[in-house]
Every structure is written in structure tokens, then in C-alpha cells.
Amino acid sequence: MQDKKISLVMLKEGESGTVYDFKGGKKLRRKLDSLGIRKGKEIRKVSDMVLNGPVTIQIEKSFKIAIGKGMAKKIIIKVD
């Protein structure tokens, strides 16, 4: 079976996957890199606020951060 690739916002709370790609330019990539969100990193969705609230994620079973839903839509996750 082929791995499924979806936007981070499409993950359900508690689900995890690996960062596969980004839908954005250099500015977005630099911002995500500074937050520790890089290709190949494991990410777990901790919580999601309704409407356009922040998405809380855990990176590599280590630290948690909250990012805006607009940014989360641009992060492509590979789910096994």
C-alpha cells in the first residue's frame, strides 16, 4: 500500500506522520525551519481549534508548539 500524503490540518487529534513537503516559498521554509519543522521529522497533532484557531503539534516526541491554521495547511504530512 502506498503512503498517504495529506495536509497537517487533515490529521486527526492524536494522529502522527512524517513531514514530507511544504507548499510555500523560502520565507515559509525558513520560518518552519526555525520552529524545528523540517522534512523527515515526525509530527503528532495534539489539538486543533475550531474555525481558524491554532493547531498544536508535537515534534519528534519532544516539544510542543502551536502554529496558525494557514501555516498548517501548507505542511504536507506522509501518513503510513
KOLKE-111181 format. One line per field, with one value per residue: residue number from 1; residue in three letters; y negated, x, z negated of N, C-alpha, C in turn. Coordinates in steps of 0.2 Angstrom, whole numbers, plus 5000, padded with zeros to 4 digits. Atoms other than C-alpha are relative to their C-alpha. Layout:
REM KOLKE-111181
pos = c(NUM;...)
code = c(ALA;...)
n_c2 = c(Y;...)
n_c1 = c(X;...)
n_c3 = c(Z;...)
ca_c2 = c(Y;...)
ca_c1 = c(X;...)
ca_c3 = c(Z;...)
c_c2 = c(Y;...)
c_c1 = c(X;...)
c_c3 = c(Z;...)
END
This chain:
REM KOLKE-111181
pos = c(1;2;3;4;5;6;7;8;9;10;11;12;13;14;15;16;17;18;19;20;21;22;23;24;25;26;27;28;29;30;31;32;33;34;35;36;37;38;39;40;41;42;43;44;45;46;47;48;49;50;51;52;53;54;55;56;57;58;59;60;61;62;63;64;65;66;67;68;69;70;71;72;73;74;75;76;77;78;79;80)
code = c(MET;GLN;ASP;LYS;LYS;ILE;SER;LEU;VAL;MET;LEU;LYS;GLU;GLY;GLU;SER;GLY;THR;VAL;TYR;ASP;PHE;LYS;GLY;GLY;LYS;LYS;LEU;ARG;ARG;LYS;LEU;ASP;SER;LEU;GLY;ILE;ARG;LYS;GLY;LYS;GLU;ILE;ARG;LYS;VAL;SER;ASP;MET;VAL;LEU;ASN;GLY;PRO;VAL;THR;ILE;GLN;ILE;GLU;LYS;SER;PHE;LYS;ILE;ALA;ILE;GLY;LYS;GLY;MET;ALA;LYS;LYS;ILE;ILE;ILE;LYS;VAL;ASP)
n_c2 = c(5006;5006;5004;5006;5007;5005;5006;4999;5001;4994;4995;5000;5001;4994;4997;5003;4998;5002;5005;4998;5005;5006;5004;5007;5002;5000;5003;4995;4994;5002;5001;4993;4998;5003;4997;4993;4996;4998;4994;4994;5000;4997;5005;4998;5006;4999;5003;5004;5004;5000;5006;5001;5000;4997;4993;4999;4994;4998;4998;4995;4998;5004;5006;5002;5007;5002;5004;5002;4995;5001;4997;4993;4997;5000;4995;4994;4995;4993;4995;4993)
n_c1 = c(5004;4996;5001;5005;4997;5006;4998;5000;5007;5005;4998;5004;4996;4997;4997;4994;4998;4993;5000;4998;4999;5003;5003;4998;4993;4995;5002;5003;4995;4996;5004;5001;4993;4999;5004;4998;5004;4996;5001;4998;5002;5007;5004;5006;5005;5002;5006;5002;5006;5005;4999;4993;4995;4994;4999;4994;4996;4994;4994;4995;5001;4996;5004;5007;5001;5006;4999;5006;5004;4998;4994;5001;5003;4994;4995;5002;4999;5000;5003;4999)
n_c3 = c(5000;5000;5005;4998;5001;5002;5004;5008;5003;4999;5005;5006;5006;5002;4994;4999;4994;4999;4995;4994;4995;5002;4994;5002;4998;5004;5006;5004;5002;5006;5006;5003;5002;5006;5005;5001;4995;4994;4997;5004;5007;5002;5003;5002;5001;5007;5001;4994;5001;4995;4996;4998;5006;4999;5000;5004;4998;5004;4995;5002;5007;5004;5003;4997;4998;4997;4993;4997;4995;4993;4999;5001;4993;4995;5002;4997;5004;4998;5005;4998)
ca_c2 = c(5000;4983;4970;4956;4938;4925;4908;4906;4899;4915;4926;4930;4926;4939;4945;4943;4944;4938;4921;4924;4907;4889;4878;4862;4852;4848;4837;4851;4864;4853;4849;4868;4872;4860;4869;4886;4892;4900;4913;4931;4925;4935;4924;4928;4917;4914;4902;4892;4877;4875;4862;4854;4856;4863;4881;4888;4901;4911;4913;4929;4934;4919;4901;4894;4879;4870;4864;4855;4865;4856;4862;4879;4881;4878;4893;4909;4925;4943;4955;4973)
ca_c1 = c(5000;5006;5009;4995;5001;4989;4990;4993;4976;4968;4977;4965;4970;4982;4987;5005;5015;5032;5035;5035;5035;5029;5018;5027;5042;5058;5051;5039;5053;5064;5050;5046;5065;5066;5052;5060;5048;5059;5057;5058;5053;5039;5025;5010;4994;4990;4975;4965;4954;4938;4937;4954;4962;4979;4985;4996;5009;5022;5039;5049;5041;5050;5042;5025;5021;5006;5005;4992;4979;4985;5003;4997;4988;5005;5014;5012;5012;5016;5005;5009)
ca_c3 = c(5000;5004;4991;4990;4991;4983;4976;4957;4954;4961;4947;4933;4915;4909;4927;4932;4948;4956;4964;4982;4991;4989;5001;4999;5003;4995;4982;4976;4976;4965;4953;4951;4950;4936;4927;4929;4943;4956;4969;4961;4944;4935;4930;4920;4920;4901;4903;4916;4913;4922;4936;4939;4922;4919;4922;4908;4913;4905;4915;4913;4896;4889;4888;4892;4902;4909;4927;4936;4947;4963;4960;4955;4972;4981;4972;4981;4970;4975;4966;4966)
c_c2 = c(4994;4995;4994;4994;4995;4994;5001;4999;5006;5006;4999;4999;5007;5004;4997;5002;4996;4994;5002;4994;4994;4996;4993;4998;5000;4997;5005;5005;4998;4999;5007;5003;4998;5003;5007;5005;5000;5006;5006;5000;5003;4994;5003;4994;5001;4997;4996;4996;4999;4993;4999;4999;5004;5008;5001;5007;5002;5003;5005;5002;4995;4994;4999;4993;4999;4996;4998;5005;4999;5003;5007;5003;5001;5006;5007;5006;5007;5004;5007;5004)
c_c1 = c(5004;4999;4995;5004;4994;5003;4999;4993;4995;5002;4994;5004;5003;5004;5007;5002;5007;4999;5002;5002;4996;4997;5001;5007;5005;4999;4996;5005;5004;4996;4999;5007;5001;4996;5002;4996;5004;4998;5003;4999;4993;4996;4993;4995;4997;4993;4999;4994;4995;5001;5007;5005;5006;5000;5006;5003;5005;5005;5004;4999;5003;4995;4994;5000;4993;5001;4993;4997;5003;5007;5000;4998;5006;5005;4997;5003;5000;4997;5000;4993)
c_c3 = c(5000;4994;5002;4998;4999;4997;4992;4997;5001;4995;4995;4994;4998;5006;5001;5007;5001;5005;5006;5005;4997;5007;4998;5003;4995;4993;4995;4997;4994;4994;4997;4998;4993;4994;4999;5005;5006;5003;4996;4993;4999;4996;4998;4998;4993;5000;5006;4998;5005;5004;5002;4994;5001;5000;4995;5002;4996;5005;4996;4993;4995;4998;5004;5002;5003;5006;5002;5005;5007;5001;5000;5007;5005;4998;5002;4996;5004;4995;5002;5000)
END
